[in-house]
Amino acid sequence: MPTEFVRVRDKTAKTESSLPKRRAEQLVERGDVEILTGQPAVNNLGEPLPPAPAATTGTKSKEQTR
């Protein structure tokens, strides 16, 4: 399953970064960060990360059909 990244802001350090969505949700529950909606997740060079695929195509690989 591909990892979806989101943009977050650290409330204490006043910095922004991109984190996996599940990890960001855990940190939001702790109150350490806030998820920035409307801003794409970016890599270290500031380039937008590609969106995660919505779902699998449903085709079975050769390994699954054995």
N, CA, C and O atoms as a GROMACS GRO file, in nm:
protein
  264
    1MET      N    1   0.084  -0.116   0.000
    1MET     CA    2   0.000   0.000   0.000
    1MET      C    3   0.089   0.124   0.000
    1MET      O    4   0.176   0.137   0.086
    2PRO      N    5   0.069   0.214  -0.093
    2PRO     CA    6   0.153   0.334  -0.100
    2PRO      C    7   0.122   0.429   0.016
    2PRO      O    8   0.010   0.436   0.065
    3THR      N    9   0.224   0.500   0.056
    3THR     CA   10   0.210   0.594   0.167
    3THR      C   11   0.167   0.730   0.116
    3THR      O   12   0.225   0.783   0.022
    4GLU      N   13   0.066   0.786   0.179
    4GLU     CA   14   0.020   0.921   0.145
    4GLU      C   15   0.085   1.019   0.242
    4GLU      O   16   0.086   0.997   0.363
    5PHE      N   17   0.140   1.128   0.188
    5PHE     CA   18   0.205   1.228   0.271
    5PHE      C   19   0.118   1.352   0.282
    5PHE      O   20   0.044   1.386   0.189
    6VAL      N   21   0.128   1.420   0.396
    6VAL     CA   22   0.056   1.545   0.419
    6VAL      C   23   0.154   1.648   0.473
    6VAL      O   24   0.260   1.614   0.525
    7ARG      N   25   0.118   1.773   0.459
    7ARG     CA   26   0.200   1.884   0.509
    7ARG      C   27   0.155   1.918   0.650
    7ARG      O   28   0.036   1.934   0.676
    8VAL      N   29   0.251   1.929   0.744
    8VAL     CA   30   0.219   1.960   0.883
    8VAL      C   31   0.303   2.078   0.932
    8VAL      O   32   0.409   2.107   0.878
    9ARG      N   33   0.252   2.145   1.036
    9ARG     CA   34   0.326   2.254   1.101
    9ARG      C   35   0.348   2.216   1.247
    9ARG      O   36   0.254   2.184   1.319
   10ASP      N   37   0.476   2.219   1.288
   10ASP     CA   38   0.512   2.194   1.427
   10ASP      C   39   0.481   2.321   1.506
   10ASP      O   40   0.536   2.427   1.477
   11LYS      N   41   0.395   2.310   1.606
   11LYS     CA   42   0.352   2.427   1.682
   11LYS      C   43   0.463   2.485   1.769
   11LYS      O   44   0.470   2.607   1.788
   12THR      N   45   0.551   2.400   1.823
   12THR     CA   46   0.654   2.449   1.913
   12THR      C   47   0.773   2.508   1.839
   12THR      O   48   0.825   2.613   1.878
   13ALA      N   49   0.818   2.442   1.731
   13ALA     CA   50   0.935   2.489   1.657
   13ALA      C   51   0.899   2.584   1.544
   13ALA      O   52   0.987   2.644   1.483
   14LYS      N   53   0.768   2.598   1.514
   14LYS     CA   54   0.722   2.685   1.406
   14LYS      C   55   0.784   2.646   1.271
   14LYS      O   56   0.822   2.733   1.193
   15THR      N   57   0.795   2.516   1.247
   15THR     CA   58   0.848   2.466   1.120
   15THR      C   59   0.741   2.384   1.049
   15THR      O   60   0.646   2.336   1.111
   16GLU      N   61   0.758   2.369   0.918
   16GLU     CA   62   0.667   2.288   0.838
   16GLU      C   63   0.745   2.173   0.775
   16GLU      O   64   0.863   2.188   0.741
   17SER      N   65   0.679   2.059   0.761
   17SER     CA   66   0.742   1.944   0.697
   17SER      C   67   0.634   1.852   0.642
   17SER      O   68   0.515   1.872   0.667
   18SER      N   69   0.677   1.753   0.566
   18SER     CA   70   0.586   1.653   0.510
   18SER      C   71   0.607   1.522   0.585
   18SER      O   72   0.720   1.477   0.603
   19LEU      N   73   0.497   1.462   0.628
   19LEU     CA   74   0.502   1.336   0.702
   19LEU      C   75   0.400   1.240   0.644
   19LEU      O   76   0.304   1.281   0.580
   20PRO      N   77   0.421   1.108   0.667
   20PRO     CA   78   0.317   1.013   0.629
   20PRO      C   79   0.188   1.048   0.703
   20PRO      O   80   0.190   1.091   0.818
   21LYS      N   81   0.076   1.030   0.636
   21LYS     CA   82  -0.053   1.074   0.689
   21LYS      C   83  -0.083   1.012   0.825
   21LYS      O   84  -0.128   1.083   0.916
   22ARG      N   85  -0.059   0.883   0.842
   22ARG     CA   86  -0.089   0.816   0.970
   22ARG      C   87  -0.006   0.876   1.084
   22ARG      O   88  -0.058   0.900   1.193
   23ARG      N   89   0.122   0.899   1.059
   23ARG     CA   90   0.209   0.957   1.162
   23ARG      C   91   0.163   1.099   1.197
   23ARG      O   92   0.162   1.138   1.314
   24ALA      N   93   0.124   1.175   1.096
   24ALA     CA   94   0.075   1.311   1.120
   24ALA      C   95  -0.050   1.307   1.207
   24ALA      O   96  -0.067   1.390   1.296
   25GLU      N   97  -0.140   1.211   1.181
   25GLU     CA   98  -0.262   1.199   1.261
   25GLU      C   99  -0.229   1.165   1.406
   25GLU      O  100  -0.295   1.215   1.498
   26GLN      N  101  -0.127   1.081   1.428
   26GLN     CA  102  -0.086   1.048   1.564
   26GLN      C  103  -0.034   1.172   1.637
   26GLN      O  104  -0.065   1.193   1.754
   27LEU      N  105   0.046   1.252   1.567
   27LEU     CA  106   0.102   1.373   1.629
   27LEU      C  107  -0.006   1.477   1.655
   27LEU      O  108   0.003   1.553   1.752
   28VAL      N  109  -0.108   1.482   1.569
   28VAL     CA  110  -0.220   1.574   1.592
   28VAL      C  111  -0.293   1.534   1.720
   28VAL      O  112  -0.332   1.620   1.799
   29GLU      N  113  -0.312   1.403   1.741
   29GLU     CA  114  -0.378   1.356   1.863
   29GLU      C  115  -0.301   1.397   1.987
   29GLU      O  116  -0.362   1.428   2.090
   30ARG      N  117  -0.169   1.397   1.979
   30ARG     CA  118  -0.085   1.439   2.092
   30ARG      C  119  -0.081   1.590   2.107
   30ARG      O  120  -0.042   1.641   2.212
   31GLY      N  121  -0.122   1.663   2.003
   31GLY     CA  122  -0.123   1.808   2.009
   31GLY      C  123   0.008   1.872   1.968
   31GLY      O  124   0.028   1.991   1.990
   32ASP      N  125   0.099   1.794   1.907
   32ASP     CA  126   0.230   1.846   1.870
   32ASP      C  127   0.230   1.922   1.738
   32ASP      O  128   0.308   2.016   1.721
   33VAL      N  129   0.144   1.883   1.645
   33VAL     CA  130   0.144   1.945   1.512
   33VAL      C  131   0.001   1.971   1.467
   33VAL      O  132  -0.095   1.923   1.527
   34GLU      N  133  -0.012   2.048   1.359
   34GLU     CA  134  -0.141   2.066   1.293
   34GLU      C  135  -0.123   2.033   1.146
   34GLU      O  136  -0.020   2.067   1.087
   35ILE      N  137  -0.221   1.967   1.086
   35ILE     CA  138  -0.216   1.933   0.944
   35ILE      C  139  -0.260   2.055   0.864
   35ILE      O  140  -0.364   2.114   0.892
   36LEU      N  141  -0.179   2.091   0.765
   36LEU     CA  142  -0.209   2.206   0.681
   36LEU      C  143  -0.287   2.159   0.560
   36LEU      O  144  -0.230   2.094   0.472
   37THR      N  145  -0.413   2.190   0.554
   37THR     CA  146  -0.493   2.154   0.438
   37THR      C  147  -0.475   2.260   0.331
   37THR      O  148  -0.457   2.378   0.362
   38GLY      N  149  -0.478   2.219   0.209
   38GLY     CA  150  -0.462   2.314   0.099
   38GLY      C  151  -0.318   2.334   0.057
   38GLY      O  152  -0.292   2.403  -0.041
   39GLN      N  153  -0.223   2.274   0.129
   39GLN     CA  154  -0.083   2.282   0.090
   39GLN      C  155  -0.034   2.142   0.058
   39GLN      O  156  -0.050   2.051   0.139
   40PRO      N  157   0.025   2.124  -0.060
   40PRO     CA  158   0.072   1.991  -0.096
   40PRO      C  159   0.196   1.950  -0.017
   40PRO      O  160   0.275   2.035   0.024
   41ALA      N  161   0.211   1.821   0.004
   41ALA     CA  162   0.332   1.769   0.066
   41ALA      C  163   0.446   1.784  -0.032
   41ALA      O  164   0.428   1.766  -0.152
   42VAL      N  165   0.566   1.818   0.019
   42VAL     CA  166   0.681   1.840  -0.068
   42VAL      C  167   0.800   1.760  -0.017
   42VAL      O  168   0.804   1.719   0.099
   43ASN      N  169   0.896   1.737  -0.108
   43ASN     CA  170   1.018   1.668  -0.069
   43ASN      C  171   1.120   1.768  -0.017
   43ASN      O  172   1.088   1.886   0.001
   44ASN      N  173   1.243   1.724   0.007
   44ASN     CA  174   1.347   1.811   0.062
   44ASN      C  175   1.384   1.926  -0.032
   44ASN      O  176   1.435   2.028   0.014
   45LEU      N  177   1.358   1.911  -0.160
   45LEU     CA  178   1.390   2.016  -0.257
   45LEU      C  179   1.274   2.112  -0.278
   45LEU      O  180   1.285   2.207  -0.356
   46GLY      N  181   1.164   2.088  -0.210
   46GLY     CA  182   1.048   2.174  -0.224
   46GLY      C  183   0.958   2.137  -0.341
   46GLY      O  184   0.866   2.211  -0.374
   47GLU      N  185   0.984   2.022  -0.403
   47GLU     CA  186   0.902   1.977  -0.516
   47GLU      C  187   0.782   1.899  -0.462
   47GLU      O  188   0.798   1.820  -0.369
   48PRO      N  189   0.664   1.919  -0.519
   48PRO     CA  190   0.545   1.847  -0.470
   48PRO      C  191   0.560   1.696  -0.488
   48PRO      O  192   0.611   1.649  -0.589
   49LEU      N  193   0.514   1.622  -0.388
   49LEU     CA  194   0.515   1.476  -0.396
   49LEU      C  195   0.395   1.432  -0.477
   49LEU      O  196   0.289   1.495  -0.471
   50PRO      N  197   0.408   1.323  -0.554
   50PRO     CA  198   0.292   1.275  -0.631
   50PRO      C  199   0.186   1.220  -0.537
   50PRO      O  200   0.219   1.166  -0.432
   51PRO      N  201   0.059   1.234  -0.573
   51PRO     CA  202  -0.047   1.180  -0.486
   51PRO      C  203  -0.043   1.028  -0.484
   51PRO      O  204   0.000   0.965  -0.581
   52ALA      N  205  -0.087   0.970  -0.375
   52ALA     CA  206  -0.093   0.825  -0.364
   52ALA      C  207  -0.205   0.774  -0.453
   52ALA      O  208  -0.310   0.838  -0.463
   53PRO      N  209  -0.186   0.659  -0.518
   53PRO     CA  210  -0.295   0.602  -0.599
   53PRO      C  211  -0.418   0.577  -0.513
   53PRO      O  212  -0.406   0.540  -0.396
   54ALA      N  213  -0.535   0.596  -0.570
   54ALA     CA  214  -0.660   0.583  -0.495
   54ALA      C  215  -0.684   0.439  -0.451
   54ALA      O  216  -0.722   0.415  -0.336
   55ALA      N  217  -0.664   0.344  -0.540
   55ALA     CA  218  -0.689   0.204  -0.506
   55ALA      C  219  -0.613   0.115  -0.603
   55ALA      O  220  -0.562   0.162  -0.705
   56THR      N  221  -0.606  -0.012  -0.571
   56THR     CA  222  -0.541  -0.106  -0.661
   56THR      C  223  -0.633  -0.134  -0.779
   56THR      O  224  -0.753  -0.109  -0.773
   57THR      N  225  -0.575  -0.187  -0.885
   57THR     CA  226  -0.653  -0.212  -1.006
   57THR      C  227  -0.739  -0.336  -0.996
   57THR      O  228  -0.830  -0.355  -1.076
   58GLY      N  229  -0.710  -0.422  -0.899
   58GLY     CA  230  -0.791  -0.542  -0.882
   58GLY      C  231  -0.737  -0.661  -0.960
   58GLY      O  232  -0.794  -0.770  -0.949
   59THR      N  233  -0.632  -0.644  -1.036
   59THR     CA  234  -0.574  -0.757  -1.107
   59THR      C  235  -0.483  -0.834  -1.013
   59THR      O  236  -0.414  -0.775  -0.930
   60LYS      N  237  -0.484  -0.964  -1.027
   60LYS     CA  238  -0.402  -1.047  -0.940
   60LYS      C  239  -0.268  -1.073  -1.006
   60LYS      O  240  -0.260  -1.094  -1.127
   61SER      N  241  -0.165  -1.072  -0.926
   61SER     CA  242  -0.033  -1.103  -0.977
   61SER      C  243  -0.021  -1.255  -0.992
   61SER      O  244  -0.106  -1.330  -0.945
   62LYS      N  245   0.084  -1.298  -1.058
   62LYS     CA  246   0.106  -1.442  -1.076
   62LYS      C  247   0.122  -1.510  -0.941
   62LYS      O  248   0.079  -1.624  -0.923
   63GLU      N  249   0.184  -1.440  -0.846
   63GLU     CA  250   0.205  -1.498  -0.714
   63GLU      C  251   0.073  -1.520  -0.641
   63GLU      O  252   0.059  -1.618  -0.568
   64GLN      N  253  -0.023  -1.431  -0.658
   64GLN     CA  254  -0.151  -1.443  -0.589
   64GLN      C  255  -0.238  -1.554  -0.647
   64GLN      O  256  -0.322  -1.608  -0.576
   65THR      N  257  -0.219  -1.589  -0.773
   65THR     CA  258  -0.305  -1.689  -0.837
   65THR      C  259  -0.257  -1.831  -0.813
   65THR      O  260  -0.325  -1.926  -0.852
   66ARG      N  261  -0.143  -1.848  -0.751
   66ARG     CA  262  -0.092  -1.984  -0.726
   66ARG      C  263  -0.164  -2.052  -0.616
   66ARG      O  264  -0.133  -2.167  -0.583
   0.00000   0.00000   0.00000
